[in-house]
């Protein structure tokens, strides 16, 4: 019993000690709060009550100055308002013509038949042709065949390539081969090629034979095609009365002003 009572008394002493510590801590917190409130209220009171002006000492024989009348509580000046911003005038929107379609949707630049167009219609700019519609220049082995060449009597021809080359402000003509051998009934096929921009300078090529000509015509004119594309000229069949002759002819490059720019002189030999 004695041990149990001793344990009980020690347990009660601990509880009382804990209560005292908690009470002291709460009183200390309350004291700190009061000090903080007083410190925060002190500057407000100092601003609310301005300090009294010190009394002026007046010399003897003079009356003291009348007390300054206390005015009402000063009203702070209103803050300056910013100047109003200039109002920007909105640009009026341009009226657009209303287009009413009565058919299937289509591009504006397509032909619409006899349907009148509005005054505000602007045609589309010219468009480039499709690559499939532009013929590529044929290879050196290709030939341009006309319809009359399929119906006329076939003539065996010997090809002669004529290069028309421009460079350094000059035009040079060269025939390959420089001499051909023909039999009666055969002819020449001149294949013209423009190099170095010669198609811009040269307007036409003139082929001339001295009279009497071994071919049906003494002269042949071949105008440029306009796109540096290979083109040809056929002479026709050589006459039988020219057998055994070696004939020299001239190929001349003519400018748009009808002046001679270059000349080459190949040969033709007619054998039996």
Residue pairs with C-beta under 8 A, 6 or more apart in sequence:
56 64
56 65
58 64
58 65
97 118
97 120
99 118
106 112
107 124
108 121
108 124
109 123
109 124
137 227
137 228
137 229
137 230
138 144
138 229
138 230
140 161
140 191
140 230
142 230
143 189
143 232
144 230
144 231
144 232
149 234
155 185
155 186
155 187
155 234
155 236
155 237
156 185
156 186
156 187
157 186
157 187
157 188
157 189
157 234
157 235
158 180
158 181
158 182
158 186
158 187
158 188
158 189
159 189
159 191
160 175
160 176
160 177
160 180
160 188
160 189
160 190
160 191
160 266
161 175
161 176
161 191
161 193
162 173
162 174
162 175
162 176
162 190
162 191
162 192
162 193
162 205
162 251
162 264
163 172
163 173
163 174
163 176
163 193
163 195
164 171
164 172
164 173
164 192
164 193
164 194
164 195
164 198
164 199
164 202
164 205
164 253
164 262
165 171
165 172
165 173
165 174
165 195
165 196
165 198
166 172
166 195
166 196
166 197
166 198
166 200
166 201
166 202
167 196
170 261
170 262
171 198
171 201
171 202
171 253
171 261
171 262
172 262
173 251
173 252
173 253
173 262
173 263
173 264
174 264
175 251
175 264
175 266
177 266
178 266
178 267
179 266
179 267
179 268
179 269
180 188
180 266
180 267
180 268
180 269
181 269
181 270
181 271
182 188
182 238
182 268
182 269
182 270
182 271
183 238
183 270
183 271
183 272
184 237
184 238
184 239
184 240
184 242
184 243
184 270
184 272
185 237
185 238
185 240
186 237
186 238
187 215
187 234
187 235
187 236
187 237
187 238
188 234
188 235
188 268
189 232
189 233
189 234
189 235
190 207
190 220
190 222
190 232
190 233
190 234
190 235
190 251
191 230
191 231
191 232
192 205
192 222
192 230
192 231
192 232
192 233
193 230
194 202
194 224
194 228
198 253
199 224
199 225
199 226
199 227
199 228
201 255
201 261
202 224
202 253
202 254
202 255
202 261
203 223
203 224
203 254
203 255
203 256
204 221
204 222
204 223
204 224
204 254
205 221
205 222
205 224
205 233
205 251
205 252
205 253
205 254
206 219
206 220
206 221
206 222
206 250
206 251
206 252
206 254
207 219
207 220
207 221
207 222
207 233
207 235
207 249
207 250
207 251
207 252
208 218
208 219
208 249
208 250
208 252
209 215
209 218
209 219
209 247
209 249
210 218
210 247
210 249
211 218
212 218
214 238
214 239
214 242
214 245
214 247
214 268
214 270
215 235
215 236
215 237
215 238
215 239
216 236
216 237
217 236
220 233
220 235
222 231
222 232
222 233
224 231
225 231
238 268
238 270
242 270
243 270
243 271
243 272
244 270
244 271
244 272
245 269
245 270
246 267
246 268
246 269
247 267
247 268
247 269
247 270
248 265
248 266
248 267
248 268
249 265
249 266
249 267
249 268
250 263
250 264
250 265
251 263
251 264
251 265
251 266
252 260
252 262
252 263
253 260
253 261
253 262
253 263
254 260
254 261
255 261
